């Protein structure tokens, strides 16, 4: 075997008048090797193929069938135990690589499709963490599926009692309760998926009772399909990039002002007012106008918290928000890019 550089050198030395013996002496190659390569204009590339069969090959059909049987991802260690009983002697890593390719293939074959809901039928809820560490800050976000109107409030925890209080604030903000609310598999909402059969979940008892008393039905995303609630997910991204980070950068210049949940909540309403009053790129209408169409379809909300506890809407029939507490002047980024993120 010779390299491309050696091949070029052999031909160059030959052009310069060196004999095969001299070229062999200079390059350290056998004379027969030199002679053979001088007969060719290009270096022949030898393709090596690995014909060795993977230890997993005999079990791939079984694994593919097992993966297709379950909507959720099956832990690799579970499948490893099953195929070990069938005679597999290979390593876990081989199985994990194969499973990754199979699940990636399933995601490509299962594209995310945007779906629209009737007025008042659905809202989507999510937590997003804007700061980790010893003093974390989380944002509770609820987005109405029809109008895309969104509500945000910042907290220092995601406990069950806090989750319920955040819902109360959101319902007070929107002026009613949607018929259904879509969640991912947060522990404060669901204890065990499919506990009583497919689609029959064991919900957190306190939150389930709250949902029944308040008048909405809990809906869950499929496992590993959080994009089902893509409207609120995309709003989370925008909230961080166009509200939280610019605000923190401005207020925390020089490290003088401490960023707290109270401070963030004092600014969020003005920003929401702008977001909910823009022309939305998908609906071509203002979310606040579409929310007026939803009001008649919302279930009545019995006020359990006072609007004065946190700055919210002035009334359930008027979504004009209270002015922000202008602690420090700040120029917020434009919302022109919002419609590319929120669907």
C-alpha positions in Angstrom: 0.0 0.0 0.0 1.2 3.5 -0.8 -0.3 6.9 -0.2 -1.5 9.4 -2.7 1.6 11.5 -2.0 3.9 8.6 -2.6 2.1 7.8 -5.8 2.7 11.4 -7.0 6.3 11.3 -5.9 7.0 8.0 -7.9 5.6 9.5 -11.1 7.4 12.8 -10.5 10.8 11.1 -10.0 10.2 9.0 -13.2 9.5 12.2 -15.1 12.8 13.6 -13.8 14.7 10.6 -15.3 15.2 8.4 -12.3 15.3 4.6 -12.8 13.0 2.2 -11.1 15.9 1.0 -9.0 16.7 4.6 -8.0 13.1 5.4 -7.2 12.9 2.3 -5.0 16.0 3.3 -3.1 14.7 6.9 -2.6 11.1 5.9 -1.5 12.0 2.7 0.3 9.5 0.7 -1.7 9.9 -2.6 -3.6 10.9 -2.3 -7.3 7.8 -4.4 -8.3 5.6 -2.0 -6.4 7.2 1.0 -8.2 6.8 -0.7 -11.5 3.2 -1.6 -10.9 2.2 1.9 -9.9 4.0 3.5 -12.8 1.7 1.6 -15.2 -1.3 3.4 -13.7 -2.3 7.1 -14.1 -4.3 7.1 -10.9 -3.9 5.4 -7.5 -6.3 2.5 -7.2 -8.4 2.8 -4.0 -9.1 -0.5 -2.3 -12.5 -0.5 -0.7 -12.7 -2.7 2.4 -16.0 -4.1 3.5 -17.0 -5.4 6.9 -18.9 -8.6 6.2 -19.0 -9.5 9.9 -22.6 -9.9 11.0 -23.6 -7.9 14.1 -24.6 -10.0 17.2 -27.8 -8.1 17.2 -28.8 -9.0 13.6 -30.9 -12.1 14.6 -32.9 -10.0 17.1 -33.6 -6.9 15.1 -37.0 -8.1 13.9 -38.1 -8.8 17.4 -36.9 -5.4 18.6 -38.6 -3.5 15.8 -41.9 -5.3 16.6 -41.5 -4.5 20.3 -40.9 -0.8 19.6 -43.9 -0.6 17.3 -46.2 -2.1 20.0 -45.6 0.7 22.5 -46.4 4.4 22.2 -43.8 5.2 24.8 -40.1 4.5 24.6 -39.2 1.2 26.1 -36.0 1.4 28.3 -33.1 -0.3 26.6 -32.3 -2.3 29.7 -35.8 -3.9 29.5 -35.3 -5.0 25.9 -31.8 -6.2 26.7 -33.2 -8.5 29.3 -35.8 -9.9 26.9 -33.3 -10.6 24.1 -30.8 -12.0 26.5 -33.5 -14.7 27.3 -33.6 -15.3 23.5 -29.9 -15.8 23.3 -28.3 -12.4 22.6 -24.7 -12.2 23.9 -23.7 -8.7 22.7 -23.3 -5.5 24.6 -25.9 -3.0 25.7 -24.3 -0.3 23.7 -25.0 -2.1 20.4 -28.7 -2.3 21.4 -28.8 1.4 22.4 -27.4 2.5 19.1 -29.9 0.4 17.2 -32.8 1.7 19.3 -31.7 5.3 18.7 -31.8 4.8 15.0 -35.3 3.2 15.2 -36.8 5.9 17.4 -35.2 8.6 15.2 -36.9 6.9 12.2 -40.2 7.0 14.0 -39.9 10.7 14.7 -39.2 11.4 11.0 -42.3 9.3 10.0 -44.4 11.1 12.6 -44.3 14.8 11.7 -45.8 17.4 14.0 -49.0 18.6 12.5 -50.5 21.9 13.7 -54.2 21.6 14.7 -56.7 24.3 15.5 -59.3 24.2 18.3 -62.7 25.7 18.6 -63.1 28.9 20.7 -62.9 28.2 24.4 -62.2 24.5 23.9 -58.5 24.2 24.9 -55.7 26.0 26.6 -52.1 24.7 26.9 -50.1 25.0 30.1 -46.4 24.6 30.7 -43.6 25.5 33.2 -40.4 27.0 31.9 -37.4 27.7 34.1 -35.7 31.0 33.4 -33.1 30.8 36.2 -31.6 27.8 38.0 -29.5 27.6 41.1 -30.2 28.3 44.7 -32.8 30.9 43.9 -34.6 29.5 40.9 -37.2 31.4 38.9 -39.9 29.6 37.0 -42.6 30.9 34.7 -46.1 29.5 34.6 -47.5 30.0 31.1 -51.0 29.4 29.8 -51.9 29.9 26.1 -55.4 29.8 24.7 -55.5 27.4 21.7 -57.9 29.4 19.6 -56.9 33.0 20.2 -53.2 32.5 21.1 -53.7 34.9 24.0 -51.1 34.1 26.7 -50.7 34.6 30.4 -47.4 34.5 32.3 -46.6 34.7 36.0 -43.2 34.1 37.7 -42.8 31.9 40.8 -39.9 30.4 42.8 -41.3 26.9 42.8 -43.5 24.5 40.8 -45.3 22.9 43.8 -48.9 21.7 43.6 -50.4 24.6 45.6 -48.5 27.1 43.4 -49.7 25.4 40.3 -53.3 25.8 41.4 -52.8 29.4 42.4 -51.3 30.1 39.0 -54.3 28.6 37.3 -56.6 30.9 39.4 -54.6 33.9 38.3 -54.8 32.8 34.6 -58.6 32.2 34.7 -59.0 35.6 36.3 -56.9 37.1 33.5 -58.8 35.4 30.7 -62.2 36.0 32.1 -63.2 32.3 32.2 -62.2 28.7 32.2 -61.5 26.7 29.0 -63.2 23.4 28.5 -60.0 21.4 28.4 -56.3 22.1 29.3 -53.4 20.3 27.8 -50.4 19.3 29.9 -47.3 17.2 29.5 -46.7 14.5 32.1 -45.9 16.8 35.1 -46.0 15.0 38.4 -48.3 17.6 40.0 -51.0 16.7 37.4 -50.7 13.0 36.8 -49.4 10.2 39.1 -49.5 7.2 36.7 -50.3 7.2 32.9 -52.7 4.5 31.7 -53.1 3.2 35.3 -56.6 1.9 34.6 -56.1 1.1 30.9 -55.1 3.0 27.8 -56.0 6.7 28.2 -57.3 6.1 31.7 -54.8 7.9 33.9 -54.4 8.2 37.6 -54.4 11.9 38.2 -53.0 13.8 41.2 -56.0 13.7 43.5 -55.8 17.3 44.7 -55.3 18.7 41.2 -58.0 16.5 39.7 -60.5 17.7 42.3 -59.5 21.2 41.6 -60.1 20.7 37.9 -63.5 19.2 38.5 -64.5 22.0 40.9 -63.3 24.7 38.5 -64.9 23.2 35.4 -62.1 21.9 33.0 -61.0 18.5 31.8 -57.3 17.5 32.1 -55.7 16.3 28.8 -52.2 14.9 28.5 -49.7 14.9 25.6 -48.5 11.6 24.4 -45.1 10.7 26.0 -42.1 12.2 24.1 -44.6 14.3 22.2 -44.4 17.6 24.1 -44.7 19.4 20.7 -48.4 18.6 20.8 -48.7 21.7 22.9 -46.4 23.6 20.5 -48.3 26.9 21.0 -47.2 27.3 24.6 -43.8 25.7 23.9 -42.9 28.3 21.3 -44.2 31.1 23.5 -41.8 29.9 26.2 -38.9 30.3 23.8 -40.0 33.8 22.9 -40.6 34.7 26.6 -37.0 33.9 27.4 -35.3 35.5 24.4 -37.4 38.6 24.1 -38.5 39.4 27.6 -36.4 37.8 30.3 -32.9 38.0 28.9 -33.1 41.6 27.6 -34.7 42.7 30.8 -32.1 41.1 33.0 -29.3 42.4 30.9 -30.7 45.9 31.2 -31.6 45.9 34.9 -28.6 43.9 36.1 -26.0 46.1 34.4 -23.2 46.4 37.0 -25.0 43.9 39.3 -26.8 46.7 41.1 -30.4 45.5 40.9 -31.4 42.0 42.2 -33.7 40.1 39.8 -36.6 38.8 41.8 -40.0 37.3 40.9 -41.7 40.4 42.2 -39.6 42.6 39.8 -40.3 40.3 36.8 -44.0 40.2 37.6 -44.1 44.0 37.7 -42.8 44.1 34.1 -44.5 41.2 32.5 -48.0 42.7 32.0 -46.8 45.5 29.8 -44.9 43.0 27.6 -48.0 40.7 27.5 -50.2 43.7 26.6 -48.0 44.2 23.5 -47.8 40.5 22.6 -51.6 39.9 23.0 -52.4 43.1 21.0 -50.2 42.4 17.9 -51.5 41.0 14.6 -50.7 37.3 14.8 -49.0 35.8 11.8 -51.1 32.6 11.7 -54.6 34.0 12.5 -54.0 37.5 11.0 -55.9 38.9 13.9 -55.1 40.2 17.3 -55.2 37.5 20.1 -57.1 39.9 22.3 -59.8 40.3 19.7 -60.1 36.5 19.2 -60.3 36.1 23.0 -63.5 38.2 22.9 -64.9 35.5 20.7 -63.9 32.8 23.2 -65.5 34.5 26.2 -69.0 33.1 25.5 -67.5 29.5 25.2 -65.5 29.7 28.4 -66.9 28.2 31.6 -67.7 30.8 34.3 -64.9 31.4 36.7 -65.7 32.0 40.3 -63.1 34.5 41.5 -60.9 32.9 44.2 -58.1 35.4 44.3 -58.1 39.2 44.3 -56.7 41.0 41.3 -54.7 43.1 43.7 -52.5 40.2 44.7 -50.7 40.4 41.3 -51.2 42.9 38.5 -53.7 41.3 36.2 -56.4 42.3 33.8 -58.7 45.2 34.9 -61.8 43.1 34.5 -62.9 39.8 33.0 -64.6 41.7 30.1 -61.7 44.0 29.3 -58.3 42.6 28.5 -56.6 46.0 28.6 -53.8 45.4 31.1 -52.6 47.6 33.9 -49.6 49.7 33.2 -46.2 48.4 34.3 -44.3 49.5 37.4 -41.6 51.5 35.7 -38.7 50.8 38.1 -36.1 51.3 35.4 -36.7 52.4 31.8 -36.1 49.5 29.3 -36.4 49.2 25.6 -37.9 45.8 24.9 -37.1 44.0 21.6 -39.6 44.3 18.7 -42.3 41.6 18.4 -41.8 41.4 14.7 -40.1 38.0 15.0 -42.8 36.7 17.3 -45.0 35.2 14.6 -42.2 33.0 13.3 -42.0 31.4 16.7 -45.6 31.1 17.9 -48.1 29.0 16.0 
